[in-house]
Amino acid sequence: MKVSAAIEKRRSFRALEKIEVTDDLIKELVNASSLAPSCFNNQPWRYVFVRSPKILDRMKATLKKGNEWAYNGSCIAAVVSKKELDCIIGSTEYYLFDSGIGVGQMILKATEMGIVAHIIAGFDPRKVKKAISLPDDWNVVALIIFGKKAKKKHEISDEDRPERLAPKYVFSIDEYSKKLNKKVKH
Ligand SMILES: Cc1cc2nc3c(=O)[nH]c(=O)nc-3n(C[C@H](O)[C@H](O)[C@H](O)COP(=O)(O)O)c2cc1C
């Protein structure tokens, strides 16, 4: 698949079916991230892939209301990092920026492999740290939920969220400038 095709195809689907998450699959996803650019090649991203049913259940208990669809995920990766792992230039700490680039490459790789990789921020970071025994000085940047786009009728529907279905709504230049003076949705 061409990069441009993966860019067009990737969506944050919520209606998920199970996939088998092998070591090789995880290695391919992590490799796509490792090849991403980062400040001085610091590669500040770290991933904790959770696929054992016991820890997956603990991870699912960290999710905020509205993210119940993620219970069908076959694997959840915690993206973790800390500012000491990357450049700090002036007042800009690059670890979050660079981790985002790494995750961006990973989710495009997943798309190429026919896998949904849905990033979420709706979780309780303290509970995630406890679930994966992550020391307190680390930052849980995001979680990535992995699965396969449901083909059959599913109890969770992507149809009720038209913004999640193609064609995707993309801001115009005017809208980008108007947003400068507006508060963003949280
Ligand atoms: C940092 C971040 C946080 C997100 N948090 C959530 C979330 O908590 N729950 C959810 O269902 N989707 C979440 N999303 C997915 C976005 O809603 C989605 O990417 C956006 O609506 C654009 O749709 P698309 O990914 O299908 O292009 C998040 C995405 C990002 C990048």
The ligand as a Tripos MOL2 file, in Angstrom:
@<TRIPOS>MOLECULE
LIG
   31    33     1     0     0
SMALL
NO_CHARGES

@<TRIPOS>ATOM
      1 C1         -4.7290   12.8500   21.1690 C.3       1 LIG1
      2 C2         -6.0030   12.1690   20.7150 C.ar      1 LIG1
      3 C3         -6.9640   11.8620   21.6550 C.ar      1 LIG1
      4 C4         -8.1190   11.1820   21.2670 C.ar      1 LIG1
      5 N1         -9.0000   10.7580   22.2260 N.ar      1 LIG1
      6 C5        -10.0590   10.0030   21.8620 C.ar      1 LIG1
      7 C6        -10.9140    9.4270   22.8620 C.ar      1 LIG1
      8 O1        -10.7060    9.5630   24.0640 O.2       1 LIG1
      9 N2        -11.9670    8.6900   22.4170 N.ar      1 LIG1
     10 C7        -12.2280    8.4870   21.0890 C.ar      1 LIG1
     11 O2        -13.2030    7.7720   20.7750 O.2       1 LIG1
     12 N3        -11.4210    9.0050   20.1330 N.ar      1 LIG1
     13 C8        -10.3490    9.7430   20.4810 C.ar      1 LIG1
     14 N4         -9.5030   10.2480   19.5120 N.ar      1 LIG1
     15 C9         -9.8130   10.0310   18.0860 C.3       1 LIG1
     16 C10       -10.2990   11.3330   17.4430 C.3       1 LIG1
     17 O3        -11.6100   11.6060   17.8780 O.3       1 LIG1
     18 C11       -10.2250   11.1920   15.9020 C.3       1 LIG1
     19 O4         -8.8740   11.0220   15.5310 O.3       1 LIG1
     20 C12       -10.8030   12.4220   15.2040 C.3       1 LIG1
     21 O5        -12.1880   12.5220   15.4050 O.3       1 LIG1
     22 C13       -10.5410   12.3690   13.6830 C.3       1 LIG1
     23 O6        -11.0990   11.1860   13.1440 O.3       1 LIG1
     24 P1        -10.2030   10.1120   12.3490 P.3       1 LIG1
     25 O7         -9.0930    9.6520   13.2640 O.co2     1 LIG1
     26 O8        -11.1470    9.0160   11.9750 O.co2     1 LIG1
     27 O9         -9.6180   10.8070   11.1670 O.co2     1 LIG1
     28 C14        -8.3510   10.9070   19.8840 C.ar      1 LIG1
     29 C15        -7.3730   11.2260   18.9470 C.ar      1 LIG1
     30 C16        -6.2050   11.8440   19.3560 C.ar      1 LIG1
     31 C17        -5.1360   12.1220   18.3200 C.3       1 LIG1
@<TRIPOS>BOND
     1     1     2 1
     2     2     3 ar
     3     2    30 ar
     4     3     4 ar
     5     4     5 ar
     6     4    28 ar
     7     5     6 ar
     8     6     7 ar
     9     6    13 1
    10     7     8 2
    11     7     9 ar
    12     9    10 ar
    13    10    11 2
    14    10    12 ar
    15    12    13 ar
    16    13    14 ar
    17    14    15 1
    18    14    28 ar
    19    15    16 1
    20    16    17 1
    21    16    18 1
    22    18    19 1
    23    18    20 1
    24    20    21 1
    25    20    22 1
    26    22    23 1
    27    23    24 1
    28    24    25 2
    29    24    26 1
    30    24    27 1
    31    28    29 ar
    32    29    30 ar
    33    30    31 1
@<TRIPOS>SUBSTRUCTURE
     1 LIG1         1 GROUP 0 **** ****
